[in-house]
Amino acid sequence: MKIRAWREAEFTLTAETAVPDPYTSIEVWAEFTHTDGMVLRRPAFYDGGRTWRVRFASPTGHGTWRWRTVANVPDPGLHAVSGRIDSAPAEGTGPFHRHGFWRMSPGGRSLVHADDTPALLVADTAWALPWRATEEEVRVYARDRAAKGFNAVLLMSVQPDMHAIGPRDRRADEGFDIGFEDLPVGRLNDLNPGYFQYLDRLLGILAEHGLVPVLQPVFQGFGWKGLDVAGTVVPPDEYARYCRYLVARYGARPAIYLVGADGSGDEPQIEAGGREVHAWDCYQQPTGIHYRPHARANAHQGADWLDFQWCQTGHGGEHVPERVADMWRERPVKAVANGEPSYEQTRTADLAAGWWQGHEAWSNLCAGGTMGVVYGAANIWQWVRRAGEPGHAVYFLAPEGDWQTALAYEGSTYIGMIGKILDGLPITDMEPDWETFINPRGLRVPSKLHIAYQDRGQLLRMMHDNGTPPAYRIVDPATGLVTARGQLNPGNVIPEDPERRPRVVIFTHFDD
C-alpha cells in the first residue's frame, strides 16, 4: 500500500472468534515503525461484529512504514498482524494536506501546523450535529461555514442527557441517534457501532470543507436540554476508554480534543480523559478544557496533557474580555480563548447580534485569546429542526426559525472574516501589547507583526520603537477590504477614521 503524507489510511482486522463485550474487554493497537526509526502507536477501534479497524496517517512523505498489531487476546486475527506502507509526498490544496495536522506552537500560545505554518482556530458551535443532523444537512451547514472562513466546529460526540427522550429518528421532532445504549444509566459500555459509522460520514463531510471537529466526549454542563448530563456520572475509567476510542476512530485526521466542557474542570472524568488522549495520540493534536461561566479556568494548569484553557462568558450579551486576560496570565503557559461567548439571537433578535460578535471576537483575541475565536448561534447549537419544535429550553432558543435560518445570522460573517484577515500573517505566539501605541487593544510578535484593533477608528499614535515594521495596511474587519496603506514611524500618527468605524491596522513585512 502507498499513502500520501497526512492522508488517513485504514486497516481492517477480523477476529477469528467472537468475544463477549468486545468494546470493553478487548484492547488492540498497532505500532508503525518508519525506515528512519520513528515509531508511532495507533489504537484500534471496535466497529461491530468481529471487526476492528486501525486508522493511520503518515507524517512523512518518504520511506516505508512497517506495522504490527498487539492485542490483549491471542486471537490471530487481532494479534501479531503485520503489514507495510510506502509513504508518498503530500498532495492536495487544503492546509492540512500541505502543512500537516495542528499542534501547539513553540511558546504554547497558539496553533501551528506540523511544518510550523501559523494557524488560527475559527470555530463554530454545532454541539448537537453528531446525533441530530443528516448527511444532506451537514453538507448545507459545511458549505456555509467554510465559505465564511470557519475552520473548526465544536461537537458533543454523543447526546449527553441521561433523561432525554425522543424517537431514534434524526428527522423527527425531538429525535436523536444514540451512541451508547447504557448512557441513560450513566455508563459507557454498550457502544452502538452504527452510530459511529454514521458519524464517520458526517465528520467526513466536515473534513471535505476544511472544518476540524472539536470532539467533546460526554458533556459536563448543561448538555442538550439540561436533563442530567452523564459526563459527571460515568466512571472515569469508562470515560477514559471512550476518549481512547475517539482517538482511535478520528485521530488520524485533523482533530481537537475537548476533554472537559461546561464544568469546573475538576471533574475526575476530565483528568482521566486528558491523560488517556495524551497517552494514545501520537500526533500531539491539541487537548484542553472548556469551562462554565462561573469557574476559574485554571484546573490542571500544570498538567502535561493539557494544551489549552477556554473560558465561557455566558449568554447574557456581555463583553467580558478580562476573563480571557485572566487566563492568559496563568502559569505555566497554556493557549487560551473564549470558547463560548453569548450565542447570537439567544432569546431576542438583538442579543449578541451583528457586529456585537465581531467586537467580541477581536476583543478576546487582543486580550490574549490567541488560540483563536469561537462563535455560536441560537438554534444551531441544539440543531432545532423547525420553528416551534417542542422540548428545547426556551432560555437558549432564538425568537423564531430553525438551524438553517440561523446560518444567515450576520455575526457569523464577522467571525469567519477574522481568519481571512489574519491568514498568511506571522501570528505564531503573538501576545497582547499596550506599549507600542496609545491603543487599548493590540497584539505583537516582536519585529514581525503588530495588530491594532480599534472599535471606533480612533487616532493611532506610535509611542515606542519596539521594532514594529513601519509598513501598515488598514482593514475593515466587517468586509476584509483594505481601506488604506502607508508607513508609520515613532512619533507619527494615523488619523482617526472620519466615520469612527471599527478598523484593524496591521503592521508587518508585506509581500505586496
Secondary structure, DSSP 8 states (H G I E B T S, - for coil): -EEETT-EEEEEEE-SS--SSHHHH--EEEEEEETTS-EEEEEEEE-STTEEEEEEE-S-SSSEEEEEEEESS--TTTSS-EEEEEEE----SSHHHHH--EEE-TTSSSEEETT--EE-EEEEE-TTHHHH--HHHHHHHHHHHHHHT--EEEEESS--BTT----S-TTSTT----SBTTGGGT---SB-HHHHHHHHHHHHHHHHTT-EEEEESS-SSSTTTSS-BGGGTS-HHHHHHHHHHHHHHHTTSS-EEEEEEEE-S--HHHHHHHHHHHHH-TT---EEEEE-SSS-S-TTTT-TT--EEEEE--SS----HHHHHHHHT-SS--EEEEEE---BTSSSTTTT-THHHHHHHHHHHHTT-TTEEE--BTTTTTT--STT-TTS-GGG--SS--HHHHTT-HHHHHHHHHHHHHTTS--TT-EE--SSBS-SSEEEETTTEEEEEETT---EEB-S-SS--SEEEEE-TTT--EEEEEE--TT-EE---TT---EEEEEE----
